[in-house]
Amino acid sequence: MKTLEKTKSEKKAKVVKVKAKKDAAKDLKELFEDGLKDVYWAEKALLKVMPKLEKNATSAKLSKAIKEHASQTETQIGRLEVCFEELGKKPKGKKCDAMKGLIDEAKGILEDTEPGSVRDAGIIAAIQKAEHYEIATYGTLAAFAKVLKLNQSLKALLKSLDEEKNCDNLLTELADTNLNSKAK
């Protein structure tokens, strides 16, 4: 028993304070800008992978949903550019490690599933994970924009947030309407 307890305590990581980078955000406006850079990169990266997901989907409804969301994503990128403009900044992306991981996972699902309903279920799961990340990001950035009184940005971010939630709901409906049962 003592051996087990010792192993658990040995596995605990030492908690240390993290030193900020030289270019770290110093106020909410800088944190907002960093968040915009992150989601700008994420949306562009998603836009690149969507055709591959669409082509590998066997459900016509799923393919259509992916194609329509790709079009929305282009519009969302434009809205992010409006946010940068309101800040007086040039639109610029910063690699989003979270989205990169979600995209890599989506690609892995394609490799790990046979074409058909199982792959379709996996595609839906992968896209919904990305949607949930985007929902959290747009919601957070909208809250920042509200506090910063960036009204154009707030309006743009809330519109994109609404679209992401609608896409997530549509994917849930697609999964629930027989697709997951077929994959069973």
C-alpha positions as CSV (number, residue, x, y, z in Angstrom):
1,M,0.0,0.0,0.0
2,K,2.8,2.4,0.8
3,T,4.3,1.7,-2.6
4,L,1.1,2.8,-4.3
5,E,0.9,6.0,-2.3
6,K,4.5,6.8,-3.0
7,T,4.0,6.3,-6.7
8,K,1.0,8.7,-6.7
9,S,2.9,11.4,-5.0
10,E,5.9,10.9,-7.2
11,K,3.7,11.4,-10.2
12,K,2.5,14.8,-9.0
13,A,4.1,17.6,-11.0
14,K,5.9,20.3,-9.2
15,V,3.8,23.5,-9.5
16,V,5.8,26.5,-10.5
17,K,5.0,30.0,-11.6
18,V,5.3,30.6,-15.3
19,K,7.4,33.5,-16.4
20,A,5.7,35.5,-19.2
21,K,7.4,36.0,-22.5
22,K,8.7,39.4,-23.5
23,D,5.8,40.0,-25.9
24,A,3.1,38.7,-23.5
25,A,-0.2,40.5,-23.3
26,K,-0.2,43.2,-20.7
27,D,-3.9,44.2,-20.8
28,L,-7.2,42.9,-22.1
29,K,-6.9,44.7,-25.4
30,E,-3.6,42.8,-26.1
31,L,-5.2,39.5,-24.9
32,F,-8.1,40.2,-27.3
33,E,-5.8,40.8,-30.2
34,D,-3.9,37.5,-29.4
35,G,-7.2,35.7,-29.3
36,L,-8.1,37.2,-32.7
37,K,-4.8,36.0,-34.2
38,D,-5.4,32.5,-32.8
39,V,-8.9,32.1,-34.2
40,Y,-7.9,33.8,-37.5
41,W,-5.3,31.1,-38.0
42,A,-7.8,28.4,-36.8
43,E,-10.5,29.4,-39.2
44,K,-8.1,29.5,-42.2
45,A,-6.6,26.1,-41.2
46,L,-10.1,24.6,-40.9
47,L,-11.1,26.0,-44.3
48,K,-8.2,24.1,-45.9
49,V,-9.3,20.7,-44.4
50,M,-13.0,21.0,-45.0
51,P,-12.9,19.9,-48.7
52,K,-11.1,16.7,-47.6
53,L,-13.8,16.1,-44.9
54,E,-16.5,16.8,-47.4
55,K,-15.0,14.5,-50.1
56,N,-14.7,11.7,-47.5
57,A,-18.3,12.0,-46.2
58,T,-20.7,9.5,-47.7
59,S,-23.9,11.1,-46.4
60,A,-25.1,13.7,-48.9
61,K,-26.6,15.7,-46.0
62,L,-23.2,15.7,-44.2
63,S,-21.4,16.7,-47.4
64,K,-23.8,19.6,-47.9
65,A,-23.5,20.7,-44.3
66,I,-19.7,20.8,-44.6
67,K,-19.8,22.7,-47.8
68,E,-22.2,25.3,-46.4
69,H,-20.1,25.7,-43.3
70,A,-17.0,26.2,-45.4
71,S,-18.8,29.1,-47.0
72,Q,-19.7,30.5,-43.6
73,T,-16.1,30.1,-42.5
74,E,-15.0,32.4,-45.3
75,T,-17.5,35.0,-44.1
76,Q,-16.3,34.5,-40.5
77,I,-12.7,35.2,-41.6
78,G,-13.9,38.4,-43.1
79,R,-15.6,39.3,-39.8
80,L,-12.3,38.7,-38.0
81,E,-10.6,41.1,-40.4
82,V,-13.2,43.7,-39.4
83,C,-12.2,43.1,-35.8
84,F,-8.5,43.7,-36.6
85,E,-9.5,46.8,-38.5
86,E,-11.3,48.2,-35.5
87,L,-8.1,47.7,-33.5
88,G,-6.1,49.4,-36.2
89,K,-4.2,46.3,-36.8
90,K,-3.4,44.3,-39.9
91,P,-5.1,40.8,-39.9
92,K,-2.5,38.3,-38.9
93,G,-2.8,34.7,-37.7
94,K,-0.8,33.0,-35.0
95,K,-0.6,29.2,-35.0
96,C,-3.4,27.8,-32.8
97,D,-2.0,24.6,-31.2
98,A,-5.5,23.5,-30.1
99,M,-7.0,23.7,-33.6
100,K,-3.9,22.1,-35.1
101,G,-4.5,19.1,-32.8
102,L,-8.2,18.9,-33.6
103,I,-7.4,19.0,-37.4
104,D,-4.7,16.3,-36.9
105,E,-7.3,14.2,-35.0
106,A,-9.8,14.7,-37.9
107,K,-7.3,13.5,-40.4
108,G,-6.5,10.5,-38.2
109,I,-10.2,9.6,-38.0
110,L,-10.3,9.5,-41.9
111,E,-7.4,7.0,-41.8
112,D,-8.8,5.0,-39.0
113,T,-12.3,4.4,-40.4
114,E,-13.6,2.7,-43.5
115,P,-15.8,4.8,-45.8
116,G,-19.4,4.8,-44.9
117,S,-21.5,5.6,-41.8
118,V,-18.7,4.9,-39.3
119,R,-16.5,7.4,-41.0
120,D,-19.4,9.9,-41.3
121,A,-19.9,9.5,-37.5
122,G,-16.2,10.2,-37.0
123,I,-16.3,13.2,-39.3
124,I,-19.2,14.6,-37.3
125,A,-17.4,14.0,-34.0
126,A,-14.2,15.7,-35.3
127,I,-16.1,18.7,-36.7
128,Q,-18.1,19.1,-33.5
129,K,-14.9,19.2,-31.4
130,A,-13.7,22.0,-33.6
131,E,-17.1,23.8,-33.4
132,H,-17.0,23.6,-29.6
133,Y,-13.5,25.1,-29.6
134,E,-14.8,27.9,-31.8
135,I,-17.9,28.5,-29.7
136,A,-15.7,28.9,-26.6
137,T,-13.3,31.2,-28.5
138,Y,-16.0,33.4,-30.1
139,G,-17.9,33.6,-26.8
140,T,-14.7,34.7,-24.9
141,L,-13.7,37.2,-27.5
142,A,-17.2,38.7,-27.6
143,A,-17.1,39.2,-23.8
144,F,-13.7,40.9,-24.2
145,A,-15.0,43.1,-27.0
146,K,-18.0,44.1,-24.9
147,V,-15.8,45.2,-22.0
148,L,-13.4,47.0,-24.4
149,K,-16.4,48.7,-26.0
150,L,-15.4,47.4,-29.5
151,N,-18.9,47.5,-30.8
152,Q,-18.1,46.4,-34.4
153,S,-16.1,43.5,-33.1
154,L,-18.8,42.5,-30.7
155,K,-21.4,42.4,-33.4
156,A,-19.2,40.4,-35.7
157,L,-18.1,38.0,-33.1
158,L,-21.7,37.3,-31.9
159,K,-22.8,36.7,-35.5
160,S,-20.0,34.1,-35.9
161,L,-20.8,32.6,-32.5
162,D,-24.4,32.1,-33.5
163,E,-23.3,30.4,-36.8
164,E,-21.0,28.1,-34.9
165,K,-23.8,27.1,-32.5
166,N,-26.2,26.5,-35.4
167,C,-23.6,24.3,-37.2
168,D,-23.1,22.3,-34.0
169,N,-26.9,21.8,-33.7
170,L,-27.2,20.7,-37.3
171,L,-24.4,18.2,-36.9
172,T,-26.1,16.8,-33.8
173,E,-29.3,16.4,-35.8
174,L,-27.5,14.7,-38.6
175,A,-25.9,12.3,-36.2
176,D,-29.2,11.7,-34.4
177,T,-31.2,11.1,-37.5
178,N,-30.1,7.5,-38.2
179,L,-26.4,8.2,-39.0
180,N,-25.1,7.0,-35.6
181,S,-27.5,4.0,-35.7
182,K,-26.2,3.0,-39.1
183,A,-22.6,3.2,-37.8
184,K,-23.5,0.9,-34.9
